[in-house]
């Protein structure tokens, strides 16, 4: 079964980029647990004693937990060959289980277990068990793909066959090892997890530096290292907060001061604004992390101004959430909205932006 997670657009696919909202939910809770409660979001899981934000993170992880094989390996993609109708009987496929997908899952599942434990010790233990299995798979070099030939088909799997050759290198795995090790330490308190962390910190690229951008969860890899003492020295912690968070946040603040719409988009850049690039919620991620780390109100204020942009302070004068305000997107790529016979789209969907 492929239940769980959140699909993209109309094709019901889910992929490892969707760990970004999972880590957003988990770290929002970690920043301010007193702000979140059970019954807050009216979920199917509401009234189970667990804050709804954690239930939603668990739902995001569910599809990947279902992909776990007997060795503990976790997939990062689930796909089919078409945009199916709501009630179609169609086959889906999980991608190959990889070390990095397994380590991503381990980091998220163990953080979920950490926060769930005070409310549901049984559920927390279950997620910790899955996390440990995935961690063991991801840490074992024998599970690397190495130099591998990938068998493919054109036309979303329905066309002519072809092959791709690709090599898995250790540098591709290092960020996920770092993330998983830190979160496993935060859950267990076992210092053994930190043995290689200083070397990994030196090797792993910092958030927002290529190949990372403002749309991914790279800030959360380092947030768990610096948001509380214990992983690195206090001097290194202060340096990491500055170099990995405040430098980036300060550059965004400069855009806010220049931009008539008071958001963190560069005033002189009128290109590459499509495909979610001007989803200012993404830019708010680094700002809110920096606010949580420094307590400096200016970063929180800038994040709120970005959300004003999402609510109508933009060149289109449009709220980017369906059903919210007087002007909002009505022609969106969302299967249920297209097929339910109701002209207005399902309310409450914040679109990824203009295309």
C-alpha positions as CSV (number, residue, x, y, z in Angstrom):
1,X,0.0,0.0,0.0
2,X,1.1,3.6,-0.7
3,X,-1.0,5.5,1.8
4,X,0.6,8.4,3.5
5,X,2.4,11.6,2.6
6,X,1.2,14.5,0.4
7,X,1.1,14.3,-3.4
8,X,2.3,16.8,-6.0
9,X,-0.3,18.4,-8.2
10,X,-2.6,15.9,-10.0
11,X,-0.4,12.7,-10.3
12,X,-0.4,11.5,-6.7
13,X,3.4,11.0,-6.7
14,X,5.4,11.5,-3.6
15,X,9.2,11.9,-3.3
16,X,12.0,12.6,-0.9
17,X,11.7,16.4,-1.5
18,X,8.6,16.0,0.7
19,X,10.8,15.6,3.7
20,X,10.9,19.4,3.7
21,X,7.4,19.8,5.1
22,X,8.0,16.9,7.5
23,X,11.1,18.6,9.0
24,X,9.3,22.0,8.9
25,X,6.5,20.5,11.1
26,X,8.9,18.8,13.5
27,X,11.1,21.8,13.9
28,X,8.2,24.2,14.3
29,X,7.1,22.0,17.2
30,X,10.7,21.9,18.5
31,X,10.9,25.7,18.4
32,X,7.7,26.3,20.4
33,X,6.0,23.1,21.7
34,X,3.7,25.2,23.9
35,X,2.1,26.6,20.7
36,X,0.8,23.2,19.5
37,X,-1.9,21.0,20.9
38,X,-4.2,18.1,20.1
39,X,-7.4,19.0,18.3
40,X,-5.8,22.1,16.8
41,X,-6.2,21.1,13.2
42,X,-9.3,18.9,13.2
43,X,-7.4,15.9,11.7
44,X,-8.7,12.3,11.6
45,X,-6.1,11.7,14.3
46,X,-7.2,14.6,16.5
47,X,-8.3,13.6,20.1
48,X,-5.6,10.9,20.3
49,X,-3.6,12.9,22.9
50,X,-0.8,13.8,20.5
51,X,-0.4,17.4,19.2
52,X,-1.8,17.5,15.7
53,X,1.3,18.9,14.1
54,X,3.1,15.7,15.1
55,X,0.3,13.5,13.8
56,X,0.6,15.3,10.5
57,X,4.4,14.8,10.4
58,X,3.7,11.1,11.1
59,X,1.3,10.9,8.2
60,X,4.0,12.4,6.0
61,X,6.4,9.6,7.0
62,X,3.8,6.9,6.7
63,X,4.4,6.2,3.0
64,X,8.1,5.8,3.5
65,X,7.7,3.6,6.6
66,X,5.5,1.4,4.3
67,X,8.3,1.3,1.8
68,X,10.8,-0.2,4.2
69,X,12.1,-3.6,3.2
70,X,13.3,-6.5,5.3
71,X,16.8,-5.1,5.4
72,X,15.6,-1.7,6.7
73,X,16.1,0.1,3.5
74,X,13.7,3.0,2.7
75,X,12.6,4.3,-0.7
76,X,12.3,7.9,-1.7
77,X,9.9,7.9,-4.6
78,X,6.5,6.4,-5.3
79,X,5.3,6.9,-8.9
80,X,2.9,5.6,-11.6
81,X,2.8,6.2,-15.3
82,X,-0.1,8.6,-15.5
83,X,-2.4,11.1,-13.8
84,X,-5.0,8.6,-12.5
85,X,-8.6,9.4,-11.7
86,X,-9.6,9.4,-8.1
87,X,-11.0,5.9,-8.1
88,X,-8.7,4.3,-10.6
89,X,-7.2,0.9,-9.9
90,X,-3.6,1.4,-10.9
91,X,-0.2,0.1,-9.9
92,X,2.4,2.2,-8.2
93,X,6.1,1.5,-7.8
94,X,8.6,2.4,-5.1
95,X,12.1,3.5,-6.2
96,X,15.1,1.5,-5.1
97,X,15.9,1.7,-1.5
98,X,19.0,3.8,-0.9
99,X,21.3,4.8,1.9
100,X,20.4,8.5,1.7
101,X,16.6,7.9,1.6
102,X,17.0,5.6,4.6
103,X,19.1,8.1,6.6
104,X,16.6,10.9,5.8
105,X,13.8,8.7,7.1
106,X,15.8,7.8,10.2
107,X,16.5,11.5,11.1
108,X,12.8,12.4,10.7
109,X,11.4,9.3,12.4
110,X,13.7,9.6,15.5
111,X,12.9,13.3,15.8
112,X,9.2,12.4,15.7
113,X,9.7,9.8,18.3
114,X,11.5,12.3,20.5
115,X,8.7,14.7,20.5
116,X,5.9,12.1,20.6
117,X,7.3,10.3,23.6
118,X,5.6,12.4,26.4
119,X,2.2,11.9,24.8
120,X,2.4,8.4,23.3
121,X,5.3,6.2,24.5
122,X,4.1,3.2,22.5
123,X,3.9,5.2,19.3
124,X,7.2,6.8,20.0
125,X,8.9,3.5,20.5
126,X,7.5,2.2,17.2
127,X,8.9,5.1,15.3
128,X,12.2,4.8,17.1
129,X,12.3,1.1,16.1
130,X,11.8,2.0,12.4
131,X,14.4,4.8,12.7
132,X,17.0,2.5,14.1
133,X,16.4,-0.1,11.3
134,X,16.7,2.6,8.6
135,X,19.8,4.1,10.3
136,X,21.6,0.7,10.3
137,X,20.8,0.3,6.6
138,X,22.0,3.8,5.7
139,X,25.2,3.5,7.7
140,X,26.3,0.3,6.1
141,X,28.6,0.9,3.0
142,X,27.5,-2.5,1.7
143,X,24.2,-0.9,0.8
144,X,25.7,1.7,-1.5
145,X,24.7,1.4,-5.1
146,X,28.3,2.0,-6.2
147,X,28.7,2.2,-10.0
148,X,25.3,1.1,-11.1
149,X,23.3,0.7,-14.4
150,X,19.8,1.9,-14.1
151,X,17.2,0.3,-16.4
152,X,14.7,2.8,-17.6
153,X,11.8,3.3,-20.0
154,X,10.8,6.4,-21.9
155,X,7.3,7.9,-21.6
156,X,7.0,7.6,-17.9
157,X,7.9,3.9,-17.9
158,X,5.6,2.9,-20.9
159,X,8.0,3.5,-23.8
160,X,11.2,2.2,-25.2
161,X,13.9,0.9,-22.7
162,X,17.2,2.6,-22.2
163,X,19.9,2.6,-19.5
164,X,21.7,5.2,-17.4
165,X,25.0,4.7,-15.6
166,X,25.5,6.5,-12.3
167,X,28.0,6.3,-9.4
168,X,27.0,6.8,-5.8
169,X,29.8,8.8,-4.1
170,X,30.4,9.2,-0.4
171,X,30.0,12.9,-0.6
172,X,26.4,12.4,-1.6
173,X,25.7,10.5,1.6
174,X,27.6,12.6,4.1
175,X,24.8,15.3,4.7
176,X,22.3,12.6,5.5
177,X,24.7,10.8,7.8
178,X,25.3,14.0,9.7
179,X,21.6,14.7,10.1
180,X,20.8,11.2,11.2
181,X,23.7,11.0,13.7
182,X,22.7,14.3,15.4
183,X,19.0,13.4,15.7
184,X,19.9,9.9,17.0
185,X,22.0,11.5,19.6
186,X,19.3,14.0,20.5
187,X,16.9,11.1,21.1
188,X,19.2,8.7,22.9
189,X,21.8,10.9,24.5
190,X,24.5,8.4,23.4
191,X,27.7,10.2,22.6
192,X,28.9,7.4,20.3
193,X,26.7,9.0,17.6
194,X,28.8,12.1,17.7
195,X,32.2,10.4,17.0
196,X,32.3,11.5,13.3
197,X,30.2,14.7,13.6
198,X,33.1,17.2,13.7
199,X,34.6,15.8,10.5
200,X,31.2,15.7,8.8
201,X,30.4,19.3,9.8
202,X,33.7,20.3,8.0
203,X,32.8,18.4,4.9
204,X,29.1,19.0,4.5
205,X,28.0,22.2,2.6
206,X,26.2,24.7,4.6
207,X,22.5,25.6,4.0
208,X,21.5,27.7,1.0
209,X,24.8,27.0,-0.7
210,X,24.7,25.0,-4.0
211,X,23.2,22.5,-4.4
212,X,21.0,23.6,-1.6
213,X,18.5,26.4,-1.9
214,X,15.7,28.1,0.0
215,X,13.2,25.4,-1.0
216,X,14.9,22.4,0.7
217,X,15.3,21.4,4.3
218,X,19.1,21.9,4.5
219,X,18.8,24.4,7.4
220,X,17.3,21.6,9.5
221,X,20.5,19.5,9.1
222,X,22.4,22.1,11.1
223,X,19.6,23.4,13.3
224,X,19.6,20.3,15.5
225,X,23.3,20.8,15.9
226,X,23.1,24.3,17.2
227,X,19.7,24.9,18.7
228,X,20.8,23.3,22.0
229,X,24.2,22.7,23.6
230,X,25.8,19.3,23.6
231,X,26.8,18.5,20.0
232,X,29.7,20.9,19.5
233,X,31.6,23.3,21.7
234,X,29.9,26.6,22.6
235,X,32.5,28.5,20.5
236,X,31.8,26.4,17.4
237,X,28.1,26.5,18.1
238,X,28.2,30.3,18.0
239,X,30.3,30.3,14.8
240,X,27.9,27.8,13.1
241,X,24.9,30.0,14.0
242,X,26.6,33.0,12.5
243,X,28.0,31.4,9.3
244,X,25.1,29.0,8.6
245,X,22.1,31.1,9.6
246,X,22.5,34.8,10.4
247,X,24.7,35.6,7.4
248,X,21.9,34.3,5.2
249,X,19.1,35.9,7.2
250,X,20.8,39.2,7.1
251,X,21.1,39.1,3.3
252,X,17.3,38.5,3.2
253,X,16.6,41.4,5.5
254,X,18.4,43.7,3.0
255,X,15.9,42.7,0.3
256,X,13.0,43.5,2.6
257,X,14.2,47.0,3.0
258,X,14.5,47.5,-0.8
259,X,11.4,45.8,-2.0
260,X,8.2,47.8,-2.3
261,X,6.2,44.7,-1.4
262,X,8.3,44.3,1.8
263,X,9.3,40.7,1.0
264,X,12.7,39.0,0.6
265,X,12.7,38.9,-3.2
266,X,15.5,40.9,-4.8
267,X,14.0,44.1,-6.2
268,X,16.2,44.0,-9.4
269,X,15.4,40.3,-10.3
270,X,12.3,40.0,-12.5
271,X,13.3,36.6,-13.9
272,X,13.1,33.0,-12.5
273,X,10.0,33.9,-10.5
274,X,8.1,30.8,-11.6
275,X,7.7,27.2,-10.3
276,X,7.6,28.2,-6.6
277,X,10.6,30.5,-6.6
278,X,8.4,33.3,-5.3
279,X,6.8,31.2,-2.6
280,X,8.0,33.5,0.2
281,X,7.2,30.8,2.8
282,X,10.4,29.1,1.6
283,X,12.4,32.2,2.3
284,X,10.8,32.4,5.8
285,X,12.3,29.1,6.8
286,X,15.8,30.4,7.3
287,X,14.5,33.6,8.9
288,X,12.4,31.7,11.5
289,X,15.3,29.3,12.2
290,X,17.6,32.3,12.8
291,X,15.0,34.0,15.0
292,X,14.7,30.8,17.1
293,X,18.5,30.6,17.4
294,X,19.2,34.3,18.2
295,X,15.9,35.7,19.7
296,X,16.3,38.7,17.4
297,X,12.8,40.0,16.6
298,X,13.8,41.4,13.2
299,X,14.1,38.0,11.7
300,X,10.6,37.0,12.9
301,X,9.2,40.4,11.5
302,X,10.8,39.7,8.1
303,X,9.3,36.2,8.0
304,X,5.8,37.7,8.8
305,X,6.2,40.2,6.0
306,X,6.9,37.3,3.7
307,X,3.6,35.8,4.7
308,X,1.9,39.1,4.0
309,X,3.2,38.6,0.4
310,X,1.5,35.2,0.4
311,X,-1.7,36.8,1.6
312,X,-2.0,39.5,-1.0
313,X,0.8,42.0,-0.7
314,X,2.1,40.9,-4.1
315,X,1.9,42.3,-7.7
316,X,-1.2,40.3,-8.4
317,X,-3.0,41.4,-5.3
318,X,-3.9,37.7,-4.8
319,X,-4.0,35.5,-1.8
320,X,-2.1,32.3,-2.7
321,X,-4.4,30.1,-0.6
322,X,-7.6,28.9,-2.2
323,X,-10.8,30.1,-0.5
324,X,-8.9,32.7,1.6
325,X,-9.7,36.4,0.8
326,X,-11.6,37.8,-2.2
327,X,-9.0,37.0,-4.9
328,X,-7.3,33.6,-4.9
329,X,-6.2,30.9,-7.4
330,X,-9.1,29.0,-9.0
331,X,-7.3,27.2,-11.8
332,X,-4.9,24.9,-10.0
333,X,-3.4,21.5,-10.9
334,X,-5.1,19.5,-8.1
335,X,-6.9,16.3,-9.1
336,X,-9.7,16.5,-6.6
337,X,-10.5,20.1,-7.4
338,X,-10.6,19.3,-11.1
339,X,-12.8,16.2,-10.8
340,X,-15.3,16.9,-8.0
341,X,-17.8,18.8,-10.1
342,X,-17.5,22.0,-8.0
343,X,-16.3,25.1,-9.8
344,X,-14.4,26.5,-6.8
345,X,-11.2,24.6,-5.8
346,X,-10.9,22.8,-2.5
347,X,-10.3,25.6,0.0
348,X,-7.2,25.8,2.1
349,X,-4.6,24.8,-0.5
350,X,-1.6,27.2,-0.6
351,X,-0.3,26.8,-4.2
352,X,3.3,26.6,-4.9
353,X,3.2,29.8,-6.9
354,X,2.8,31.0,-10.4
355,X,4.2,28.9,-13.3
